[in-house]
Amino acid sequence: MTKSHISFAKIPGSDLDAYHNMLIDFDIIRMTGTIEYPVSKKAANARRTRSPEDPLCWFDGVYLDGTLAGEAGCFRTKTGQLEIGYMVGKNWWGQGLASRIIPMIVQRIKASGYQGAILGTVFKDNPASQKVIKRCGFVKTGEGYYASKGRGENVLADEYVYDPDTLP
């Protein structure tokens, strides 16, 4: 059995419907911090075409064998560090996609020349993502309440930092 090909790319207009369908799925959005719910198609298009001002920050579509399967990237925290973010479409849950894309995000951040800590935050009620982020070399450093725009409230989350020395 061959492994499927994963790539990051800007989401073209031809994938707007597929992208919007992910963004209107509350089960997906409730696990994100920055996406409001519900999302109009116009807002999805604006998100798809955004260009962060910080050259180290990016968000691209995650493509699995050419099919849009999620979104991944990084953003700068209030303390100036980079934090990873990712979203996997429900059709791909439980298939190991996040375990493959998190190292790709980290690799891209490191290739950019960034030398600081790489952070991750996972809501406490997302045990699957907690397992994945730990497996990908992140170590829990604490917990705190973080805004979930999709839920419209602050939610308790585990805080992680990337530590390559923890990898097997």
C-alpha positions as CSV (number, residue, x, y, z in Angstrom):
1,M,0.0,0.0,0.0
2,T,1.4,3.4,-1.0
3,K,1.2,6.4,1.3
4,S,-0.9,9.3,0.0
5,H,0.8,12.5,-0.9
6,I,0.2,15.6,1.3
7,S,1.0,19.1,0.3
8,F,0.3,22.6,1.4
9,A,-1.1,25.2,-1.1
10,K,-3.1,28.3,-1.2
11,I,-6.8,27.3,-1.5
12,P,-8.0,28.3,-5.0
13,G,-11.5,29.6,-5.7
14,S,-12.4,26.2,-7.2
15,D,-12.2,24.7,-3.7
16,L,-14.2,27.4,-2.0
17,D,-17.3,25.2,-1.6
18,A,-15.3,22.4,-0.1
19,Y,-13.5,24.8,2.2
20,H,-16.8,26.5,3.2
21,N,-18.3,23.1,4.0
22,M,-15.5,22.4,6.5
23,L,-16.0,25.8,8.1
24,I,-19.7,25.3,8.6
25,D,-19.2,22.0,10.3
26,F,-19.5,22.8,14.0
27,D,-17.7,19.6,15.1
28,I,-14.6,20.9,13.3
29,I,-14.9,24.6,14.2
30,R,-15.5,24.1,17.9
31,M,-11.9,22.7,18.1
32,T,-10.4,25.9,16.6
33,G,-9.7,29.2,18.3
34,T,-10.0,31.7,15.5
35,I,-12.9,30.7,13.3
36,E,-16.3,32.1,14.1
37,Y,-19.4,30.0,13.7
38,P,-21.4,30.0,11.6
39,V,-19.3,31.2,8.7
40,S,-20.8,32.7,5.6
41,K,-19.4,31.8,2.2
42,K,-18.2,35.4,1.8
43,A,-16.2,35.1,5.1
44,A,-14.8,31.8,4.0
45,N,-13.6,33.4,0.8
46,A,-12.0,36.2,2.8
47,R,-10.3,33.7,5.1
48,R,-9.1,31.7,2.1
49,T,-7.5,34.7,0.4
50,R,-6.0,36.4,3.5
51,S,-2.3,37.3,3.6
52,P,-0.8,37.7,7.0
53,E,1.4,40.8,7.4
54,D,4.1,38.8,9.2
55,P,6.2,37.0,6.6
56,L,6.7,34.0,9.0
57,C,2.9,33.5,9.4
58,W,0.9,31.5,6.9
59,F,-2.2,29.3,6.5
60,D,-2.6,27.1,3.5
61,G,-4.9,24.3,2.4
62,V,-3.9,20.8,3.2
63,Y,-4.2,18.7,0.1
64,L,-4.3,14.9,0.2
65,D,-3.6,13.5,-3.3
66,G,-4.9,16.8,-4.7
67,T,-8.1,16.9,-2.6
68,L,-8.6,19.7,0.0
69,A,-8.6,17.8,3.3
70,G,-7.9,20.7,5.8
71,E,-6.0,23.8,6.7
72,A,-2.6,24.3,8.4
73,G,-0.2,27.0,9.3
74,C,1.1,29.2,12.0
75,F,0.5,32.6,13.6
76,R,2.3,34.8,16.0
77,T,1.2,34.9,19.6
78,K,0.9,38.0,21.8
79,T,4.4,37.1,23.2
80,G,6.0,37.0,19.8
81,Q,6.3,33.2,19.5
82,L,4.9,31.1,16.6
83,E,2.0,28.8,17.3
84,I,0.8,26.0,14.9
85,G,-2.7,25.7,13.9
86,Y,-4.4,22.9,11.9
87,M,-7.9,21.7,10.9
88,V,-8.7,18.4,9.4
89,G,-11.9,17.8,7.5
90,K,-14.2,15.3,9.1
91,N,-13.9,12.8,6.2
92,W,-10.2,12.4,7.2
93,W,-10.6,12.1,11.0
94,G,-8.9,9.0,12.5
95,Q,-6.7,8.4,9.4
96,G,-3.5,9.8,10.7
97,L,-3.5,13.0,8.6
98,A,-2.8,15.4,11.6
99,S,0.2,13.1,12.6
100,R,1.6,13.8,9.1
101,I,0.9,17.5,8.8
102,I,2.1,18.7,12.2
103,P,5.7,17.7,11.4
104,M,5.4,19.4,8.0
105,I,4.2,22.7,9.8
106,V,7.2,22.5,12.2
107,Q,9.6,21.8,9.3
108,R,8.3,24.8,7.3
109,I,8.6,27.1,10.4
110,K,12.2,25.9,11.0
111,A,13.1,26.3,7.3
112,S,12.0,30.0,7.5
113,G,14.8,30.7,9.9
114,Y,12.6,31.2,12.9
115,Q,14.6,30.3,16.1
116,G,12.1,30.7,18.9
117,A,9.7,28.3,20.6
118,I,7.0,26.7,18.5
119,L,3.8,26.4,20.5
120,G,0.6,24.5,20.2
121,T,-2.7,24.8,22.1
122,V,-5.3,22.0,22.2
123,F,-8.7,22.3,23.9
124,K,-9.1,19.8,26.8
125,D,-12.1,18.2,25.1
126,N,-10.1,17.2,22.1
127,P,-8.2,14.1,23.3
128,A,-7.4,12.9,19.8
129,S,-5.5,16.1,19.0
130,Q,-3.8,16.0,22.4
131,K,-2.4,12.5,21.6
132,V,-1.3,13.6,18.1
133,I,0.5,16.7,19.2
134,K,2.4,14.8,21.9
135,R,3.4,12.1,19.3
136,C,4.8,14.8,17.1
137,G,7.3,16.1,19.6
138,F,5.3,18.6,21.6
139,V,5.5,18.6,25.4
140,K,2.7,19.9,27.7
141,T,3.8,23.0,29.6
142,G,0.6,24.1,31.2
143,E,-3.0,25.0,30.7
144,G,-5.2,28.0,30.4
145,Y,-8.4,29.4,29.1
146,Y,-8.4,30.4,25.4
147,A,-11.0,32.0,23.2
148,S,-12.9,29.8,20.9
149,K,-14.7,32.1,18.4
150,G,-16.7,29.1,17.1
151,R,-18.1,28.4,20.6
152,G,-18.3,32.0,21.6
153,E,-16.6,31.4,24.9
154,N,-13.2,30.8,26.6
155,V,-12.3,27.1,26.8
156,L,-9.8,25.3,29.0
157,A,-6.9,24.1,26.9
158,D,-3.5,22.4,27.3
159,E,-0.5,24.4,26.2
160,Y,2.4,22.7,24.4
161,V,5.9,23.6,23.2
162,Y,7.8,21.7,20.5
163,D,10.7,19.7,21.9
164,P,12.5,17.6,19.3
165,D,14.4,15.7,22.0
166,T,11.1,13.9,23.0
167,L,10.8,12.2,19.6
168,P,11.5,8.4,19.6
